[in-house]
Amino acid sequence: MTHFERPIERRGSNSIKWDAILQTYNEEDLLPLWIADMDFQAPEGVLAAYQKLIAHGVLGYAETPKSLYRAIIDWENDQHHLALEKKDILFFSGVLAGITTAIQAFTDRDDAILIHDPVYPPFATIITNNQRKLVRSRLREEKGRFVMDFADIEEKFNQQRVKAMILCNPHNPGGRVWSKEELQRLGELCKKYAVLVLSDEIHQDLVFPPYEMTSFFCAGTDFSDFSLQFTSMTKTFNLAGIKNSVIFVKNKALREQLLRKQAANFQHEINTFGLVGMEAAYQTGKDWLSELLPYIRSNVTYLLEFFQNHLPKVKIMIPEGTYLLWLDFSAYGLSDEALENRLVHTGKVVLNPGVSYGSSGKQHMRLNVACPQSVLAEGLRRIATALNE
């Protein structure tokens, strides 16, 4: 048994994934296959770093060590062929906090910001909460995978006078790892229409061979002049609760403008546990990640075989990255409300409703396979119970 197969009891730990579902659905004994954190213990190197910090006993203010910058630079260069300097790296409490600050720094009220449909729901919330105009470009499905509709993107850039775009790379919920050629084509459109790209690359390390992650910076020689890259080790190493992220900004003018907004919002103080965990993860977590990816992929294979044998009417988008699967339940003819109710109250299993990712998510669900396979097997059995009622 690998350490990924060992179930860890998370109920009663104030886990949003495991404990919030009772309040959300008012139903006992639910099994969560929803929120995007993993049911796996963090890497030993990270836990050891925290034990050392706690043993010291003093949790005062901490500055960002030079060794952390070096760990980030080495990781991005080794894993993603992305060359960074210390000055290119800014710290924020989280990716969403960083994207929000960038929207405030580079756009004005009523400016149009484009996102894909479907895509991670908080993007839309950030845009509307900041009184910006939300513009969506629907992804097309071709041969079981999402592709960008470049004609639609260009039309919206032109007609809606789009000021910025939030890109999700790799894509959540579809698991697409955008190719260099796709990013080049998108980047040329953004350059043509002076659209700033805010590239959320938090899933950058969770990519399955033979697919390769391409940072937006690396897709074009001058793309860093009109883009910012957001990422964090929290998704890679299951450290979401420590709240720390980085923004890579190579362009001096963009960096200085973002720093001014960060200072205005007093967002420059970084959580000590985030600093320690990030450095330890990047310095010691490579072997853990090399074991994680095959395990997640084996769970994907298990799920595909289960659905083929027991629920063949469900269409599944096979992920190229992430541990999230996009499931199409439209063949059952259920409304979004009826589908969710059937899963929750009959099957006693919780997935993320697809409609929350955009209008194209109707009759879809997002499922998280980052759990012991025994837990996944029980969840799939419950889905089958709900739909074969």
Secondary structure, DSSP 4 states (H G I P E B T S, - for coil): --TTTS----TTTT-HHHHHHHHHH--SS-EE--SS--SSPPPHHHHHHHHHHHHH------PPPHHHHHHHHHHHHHHH-----GGGEEEES-HHHHHHHHHHHH--TT-EEEEEES--THHHHHHHHTTPEEEEEEPEEETTEEE--HHHHHHHHHHTTEEEEEEESS-TTT-----HHHHHHHHHHHHHTTPEEEEE-TTTT-B-TT-----HHHHSTTGGGGEEEEE-HHHHTT-GGG--EEEE--SHHHHHHHHHHHHHTT-----HHHHHHHHHHHHH-HHHHHHHHHHHHHHHHHHHHHHHHH-TTSEEE--SBSSEEEEE-GGG---HHHHHHIIIIII-EE-EEGGGG-GGGTTEEEEE--S-HHHHHHHHHHHHHHHT-
